Amino acid sequence: MNNRFQTNFEYACNDRKEVLVIKQKDIDRLRVEPGKKIHLKDFNTEWDKLDKYEEAGETALKAQLNLLLAKNLTDLTKAQQLLYVDDRYSVLIVFQAMDAAGKDSTIKHVMSGVNPQGCQVYSFKKPSLEDAGHNFLWRYAKCLPERGRIGIFNRSYYEDVLVVKVHPELLQNLPEGKVNKAFWQGRYDDINAFEQHLHRNGTIILKFFLNLSKHEQKKRFLERIDKPEKNWKLTEADLAERDYWQDYMVAYEEAINATSTEWAPWYIVPADNKRVTRALVAETITSTLKSLELNYPKVSKEQADFLINAREKLVLDS
């Protein structure tokens, strides 16, 4: 940011001389504490921290958010490199949201600086016949990240307690009597056990629900209609699922309440402003990786001696 722009921005903010930052307490507010029952209506789909910056105008605010994301991307690139060479942990990042909440664009922007060799993205669609022939976790278990790598699930095994719960006719064939009052709690238990198993074996799990308002979804759907280059993005299924909005909100609440754990927390991220979403997700991932205290491998005495000799040889080499 040049000095003139910064001066103008500070003036617009009533000489508070501050720039937009995300602190750990901001991330903590997004995290759903284990055992705490939440209601999505209590979570703002916009970020209230932006209120005091509105005086600066939309252009200045966008610039601040872009700067914030850029800093996080630099930090994330370094953290991902350490994750790779440290080779003890893997990271699984789960994205769930209603249609048009910005999952694809968040993944694209947040992971833009990460080495492609250290990151794998999977987007899960309708199960294949082979998938349907196994338990509901099977196809996801095949795609888990290796140690040293980041794996991203664009939609995930949570679809089987979200979409399938809203549309029970999509349930896979199960023996008679399996689908009873305890069925959904059983699936939550399966997910918790699955995630705890991963955690015990060194997988860090971060789950993001991009919290989009119904009003903002309507705006984005209309944009997909009005802009020819986005026409392909809107389908009949997207519009049909909007009619089940409240059913989905209930399903999300129940799933989040049942599966936000110490080892695999949920973060409810405001999604009405895409730049805010990206900045908050990037900061959460980066701060989590930093907390692991990752290190480059220590060099043994033998390797140190080899490096000294190698330097001498290379210096003398013509």
Residue pairs with C-beta under 8 A, 6 or more apart in sequence:
1 9
1 63
1 67
5 60
5 63
6 19
8 60
9 19
9 56
9 60
9 63
9 64
10 16
10 17
10 18
12 55
12 56
12 57
12 60
13 52
13 53
13 55
13 56
14 55
16 52
19 64
19 67
20 49
20 50
20 53
20 61
20 64
20 65
20 67
20 68
21 68
22 68
22 279
22 280
22 283
24 287
26 49
26 280
26 283
27 267
27 280
27 283
27 284
27 287
30 267
30 268
30 269
30 280
30 284
31 260
31 265
31 266
31 267
32 38
32 256
32 257
32 260
32 265
32 266
32 267
32 268
33 260
34 260
34 261
34 262
34 265
36 257
36 260
37 257
38 253
38 256
38 257
38 268
39 253
40 211
40 249
40 252
40 253
40 268
41 249
43 211
43 268
43 270
44 211
44 270
45 211
45 212
45 213
45 216
45 270
45 271
45 272
46 270
46 272
46 273
46 276
47 270
47 273
47 276
47 280
50 61
50 273
50 276
53 60
53 61
53 64
54 61
56 64
62 275
65 273
65 275
65 276
65 278
65 279
66 275
68 279
68 283
69 109
69 110
69 275
69 278
69 279
69 282
72 110
72 279
72 282
72 283
72 286
73 110
73 112
73 113
73 282
74 113
75 286
75 290
76 110
76 113
76 114
76 282
76 285
76 286
76 289
77 113
77 114
77 115
79 286
79 289
79 290
79 294
80 114
80 115
80 118
80 119
80 150
80 289
81 115
81 118
82 289
82 294
82 295
82 296
83 89
83 91
83 118
83 148
83 149
83 150
83 289
83 292
83 294
84 115
84 118
84 148
84 149
85 148
85 296
85 297
86 148
86 292
86 294
86 295
86 296
86 297
87 147
87 148
87 297
88 147
88 148
88 202
88 294
89 147
89 148
89 202
89 203
89 204
89 292
89 294
90 144
90 145
90 146
90 147
90 148
90 149
90 150
90 151
90 202
90 203
90 204
91 145
91 149
91 150
91 151
91 203
91 204
91 205
91 206
91 285
91 288
91 289
92 144
92 145
92 151
92 153
92 198
92 203
92 204
92 205
92 206
93 150
93 151
93 152
93 153
93 206
93 207
93 208
93 285
94 153
94 156
94 158
94 205
94 206
94 207
94 208
95 103
95 106
95 107
95 152
95 153
95 154
95 155
95 156
95 208
95 210
96 103
96 155
96 156
96 158
96 159
96 162
96 207
96 208
96 209
96 210
96 252
97 103
97 209
97 210
97 211
97 212
97 271
98 210
98 212
98 217
98 241
98 245
98 248
99 217
99 238
99 241
99 242
100 212
100 216
100 217
100 220
100 221
100 224
100 238
101 210
101 211
101 212
101 217
101 271
102 210
102 212
102 271
102 274
102 277
103 154
103 155
103 210
104 154
105 274
105 278
106 210
106 274
106 277
106 278
106 281
107 121
107 152
107 154
109 278
110 278
110 281
110 282
110 285
111 119
111 121
111 150
111 152
114 150
118 148
118 149
118 150
119 149
119 150
119 151
119 152
120 143
120 145
120 149
120 150
120 151
120 152
121 151
121 152
121 154
122 143
122 151
122 152
122 153
122 154
123 154
123 155
124 139
124 140
124 153
124 154
124 155
124 156
124 159
127 139
127 172
128 139
131 138
131 139
132 172
132 173
136 157
136 160
136 172
136 187
136 190
137 157
137 190
137 191
137 194
140 153
140 156
140 157
141 194
143 151
143 153
144 151
144 198
144 203
145 151
145 203
147 202
157 191
157 194
158 191
158 207
158 255
158 259
160 187
161 184
161 187
161 188
161 191
161 251
161 254
161 255
162 248
162 251
162 252
162 255
163 170
164 170
164 171
165 184
165 251
165 254
166 244
166 247
166 248
166 251
167 244
168 179
171 179
184 254
185 258
188 255
188 258
188 259
191 259
192 258
192 259
192 261
192 264
195 205
195 259
195 261
195 263
195 264
196 261
196 263
196 264
198 205
198 264
199 205
199 263
199 264
204 288
204 289
204 292
205 263
205 264
205 265
206 265
206 267
206 284
206 285
206 288
207 259
207 260
207 264
207 265
207 266
207 267
208 266
208 267
208 269
208 281
208 284
209 252
209 256
209 266
209 267
209 268
209 269
210 269
210 271
210 277
211 268
211 269
211 270
211 271
212 271
212 272
213 272
214 242
214 245
216 271
216 272
217 242
221 234
221 238
221 239
221 242
223 230
224 230
224 231
224 233
224 234
225 231
225 234
241 248
256 266
256 268
259 266
260 266
267 280
267 281
267 284
269 277
269 280
269 281
269 284
270 276
270 277
270 280
271 277
299 307
